[in-house]
Amino acid sequence: MAIELMALGDGGVSLEFDTADFPVVRDRLIALFGPYTAEWVIDFALIDIAGERLILNDEWDDPCLLATTPRGEDMPRQLAEPLAVAAE
């Protein structure tokens, strides 16, 4: 399990993880923020959850989760810490 929170140049964050870890990330997302809807567009999904929109980018089998709003930036951060501990 490899999960990492990466800082982006615009001040945002990206939750990076292995494809095999997707079920763990998804389950944690639901546990923290409730059910979601996803609309797939080519190699990414628009995820609406808890009033926010996230982007799940799955290009080249290296998925990442990105927020689209400043308020949504806390979601990847909240996901990262417990998942990183579980990965150790």
C-alpha positions in Angstrom: 0.0 0.0 0.0 1.5 3.3 -1.1 -0.5 6.4 -0.3 1.0 9.9 -0.4 -0.3 13.5 -0.1 1.5 15.7 -2.5 1.5 19.5 -2.5 0.6 21.2 -5.8 2.0 24.4 -7.1 -1.4 26.2 -6.8 -1.5 25.5 -3.0 -3.8 22.5 -3.5 -3.0 18.8 -2.7 -3.3 15.5 -4.5 -3.9 12.2 -2.7 -1.7 9.8 -4.7 -2.2 6.0 -4.4 -1.7 2.7 -6.1 -4.5 1.2 -8.1 -4.7 -1.7 -5.8 -5.4 0.7 -2.9 -8.5 2.2 -4.6 -11.0 0.1 -2.5 -9.3 1.3 0.7 -9.4 4.9 -0.4 -13.1 4.6 -1.6 -14.2 2.9 1.7 -12.5 5.6 3.8 -14.0 8.4 1.6 -17.5 7.0 2.2 -16.8 6.5 6.0 -15.7 10.1 6.4 -18.0 11.9 4.0 -20.9 9.7 3.1 -22.2 8.3 -0.2 -21.0 9.8 -3.5 -21.9 9.9 -7.2 -19.3 9.6 -9.9 -19.4 10.6 -13.6 -16.6 9.1 -15.7 -15.1 11.2 -18.4 -12.4 9.4 -20.4 -9.7 8.7 -17.8 -11.1 10.7 -14.8 -14.2 10.8 -12.7 -16.1 13.8 -11.3 -17.0 12.8 -7.8 -19.8 14.7 -5.9 -19.7 14.1 -2.2 -20.7 16.1 0.9 -21.5 19.1 -1.3 -18.0 19.1 -2.9 -16.6 18.0 -6.2 -13.5 15.9 -6.3 -11.6 14.6 -9.4 -10.4 11.1 -9.5 -7.7 11.0 -12.1 -6.6 7.5 -13.2 -4.2 8.2 -15.9 -1.4 5.5 -16.5 -2.7 3.4 -13.6 -1.5 6.0 -11.1 -4.7 7.3 -9.5 -5.0 10.5 -7.6 -7.8 12.4 -5.9 -7.9 16.2 -6.3 -10.3 18.8 -4.9 -11.9 21.4 -7.1 -12.6 24.0 -4.4 -10.6 25.4 -1.4 -13.2 23.9 1.0 -12.8 20.5 -0.7 -9.0 20.6 -0.1 -9.5 19.3 3.4 -11.0 16.0 2.1 -7.8 14.6 0.6 -5.9 15.8 3.7 -8.4 14.0 6.0 -8.1 10.9 4.0 -4.3 10.8 3.8 -3.4 10.6 7.5 -5.3 7.5 8.5 -4.5 5.8 5.2 -0.8 6.5 5.4 -0.7 5.0 8.9 -2.6 1.9 7.7 -0.1 1.5 4.8 2.8 1.2 7.2 
